[in-house]
Amino acid sequence: MREVTDTPNLPTAAVPEAIAVQIRHLNYYFGRGDLRKQVLFDISLDLPVGQIVIMTGPSGSGKTTLLTLIGALRSAHQGSLTVLGQELVGLGNRQLVQVRRNIGFIFQAHNLFESLTAAQNVEMAVELLGNFDSKHEQAVEILAQIGLKDRVNYKPQSLSGGQKQRVAIARALVNQPRLVLADEPTAALDKKSGRDVVTLMQKLAKEQQRTILMVTHDNRILDVADRIINLVDGRLESDQDLGNFVQTHDPKSLDRRMFIM
Ligand SMILES: Nc1ncnc2c1ncn2[C@@H]1O[C@H](COP(=O)(O)OP(=O)(O)OP(=O)(O)O)[C@@H](O)[C@H]1O
């Protein structure tokens, strides 16, 4: 068990290591004063290590807001949000940046740099952790693992939509984040590419014991999930366990697992 940092408005809590994300009574507001608007209401949720969770819900229901809070991309103020053992409520910007380093992000817009090759786009993520010596080898290795071995020196303009999204996935995964957050990762892809991308993410969750939270409107990929949560008007409306998930979390074995396509 890890102790969670105490914050002014929260009691100290202990979160089991097998829980990657623990949320308790989380509220979130945009704006201030008269313009203040509540968009998340009393969210409580546990995401176990190794689980692949799909979050659905109507447009404007708060999915992206919740994802960005979990990803330490905005700060939470009310309730408790513990990510990889760290309480985020009450953390300053510099500490949030540290938390982000353990999270892989995959967005609908792949946000690749057009002037850089696939390998160089991935290398940038490795550099962020200060690893300059082996960055090229690491980038090539993960690109090969996701089926892009013969595309490492291609620039995004010469890649298909599915291949670009795979580069974005390689970039999100190269530092072996324990938590992966994806916002509509298949929205811009055709049926086959979308399926390939999520199958890849599913393999990752199972073989490397990574936790994946994915926002999607894409009904074609719901079956890869262990669990589907539905957000409506900022509230957790339903939480459906699909019965696929078997908790196998063993912290000692985590780093020895390899991810092979
Ligand atoms: N920066 C912001 N400032 C003020 N309100 C915002 C901001 N971002 C989002 N909102 C509002 O918060 C609510 C939730 O938005 P959010 O983007 O989280 O929904 P969503 O479920 O991800 O929607 P979509 O499926 O369309 O992406 C919406 O009412 C939205 O208008």
The ligand as an SDF file (V2000), in Angstrom:
LIG
                    3D

 31 33  0  0  0  0  0  0  0  0999 V2000
  -12.3280   25.5050  -21.3630 N   0  0  0  0  0  0  0  0  0  0  0  0
  -13.6210   25.4640  -21.0920 C   0  0  0  0  0  0  0  0  0  0  0  0
  -14.2400   26.5380  -20.5520 N   0  0  0  0  0  0  0  0  0  0  0  0
  -15.5570   26.5000  -20.2340 C   0  0  0  0  0  0  0  0  0  0  0  0
  -16.3550   25.4360  -20.4510 N   0  0  0  0  0  0  0  0  0  0  0  0
  -15.8000   24.3510  -20.9900 C   0  0  0  0  0  0  0  0  0  0  0  0
  -14.4120   24.3010  -21.3460 C   0  0  0  0  0  0  0  0  0  0  0  0
  -14.1350   23.0750  -21.8530 N   0  0  0  0  0  0  0  0  0  0  0  0
  -15.3010   22.4020  -21.8460 C   0  0  0  0  0  0  0  0  0  0  0  0
  -16.2980   23.1630  -21.3290 N   0  0  0  0  0  0  0  0  0  0  0  0
  -17.6860   22.7410  -21.0990 C   0  0  0  0  0  0  0  0  0  0  0  0
  -17.6700   21.6320  -20.2170 O   0  0  0  0  0  0  0  0  0  0  0  0
  -18.6350   20.6720  -20.5890 C   0  0  0  0  0  0  0  0  0  0  0  0
  -17.9440   19.3310  -20.7850 C   0  0  0  0  0  0  0  0  0  0  0  0
  -17.0730   19.4050  -21.9160 O   0  0  0  0  0  0  0  0  0  0  0  0
  -16.1710   18.1920  -22.3910 P   0  0  0  0  0  0  0  0  0  0  0  0
  -15.3400   18.6670  -23.5380 O   0  0  0  0  0  0  0  0  0  0  0  0
  -15.4730   17.6090  -21.2360 O   0  0  0  0  0  0  0  0  0  0  0  0
  -17.2860   17.1740  -22.9260 O   0  0  0  0  0  0  0  0  0  0  0  0
  -17.1330   15.8560  -23.7960 P   0  0  0  0  0  0  0  0  0  0  0  0
  -18.0260   14.8590  -23.1780 O   0  0  0  0  0  0  0  0  0  0  0  0
  -15.6950   15.5080  -23.9350 O   0  0  0  0  0  0  0  0  0  0  0  0
  -17.7090   16.3170  -25.2070 O   0  0  0  0  0  0  0  0  0  0  0  0
  -17.3450   15.7980  -26.7020 P   0  0  0  0  0  0  0  0  0  0  0  0
  -17.8360   14.3700  -26.7720 O   0  0  0  0  0  0  0  0  0  0  0  0
  -18.1440   16.7140  -27.5790 O   0  0  0  0  0  0  0  0  0  0  0  0
  -15.8710   15.9460  -26.8750 O   0  0  0  0  0  0  0  0  0  0  0  0
  -19.3170   21.2120  -21.8190 C   0  0  0  0  0  0  0  0  0  0  0  0
  -20.4960   21.8330  -21.4270 O   0  0  0  0  0  0  0  0  0  0  0  0
  -18.3460   22.2140  -22.3740 C   0  0  0  0  0  0  0  0  0  0  0  0
  -19.0110   23.2320  -23.0660 O   0  0  0  0  0  0  0  0  0  0  0  0
  1  2  1  0
  2  3  1  0
  2  7  2  0
  3  4  2  0
  4  5  1  0
  5  6  2  0
  6  7  1  0
  6 10  1  0
  7  8  1  0
  8  9  2  0
  9 10  1  0
 10 11  1  0
 11 12  1  0
 11 30  1  0
 12 13  1  0
 13 14  1  0
 13 28  1  0
 14 15  1  0
 15 16  1  0
 16 17  2  0
 16 18  1  0
 16 19  1  0
 19 20  1  0
 20 21  2  0
 20 22  1  0
 20 23  1  0
 23 24  1  0
 24 25  2  0
 24 26  1  0
 24 27  1  0
 28 29  1  0
 28 30  1  0
 30 31  1  0
M  END
$$$$
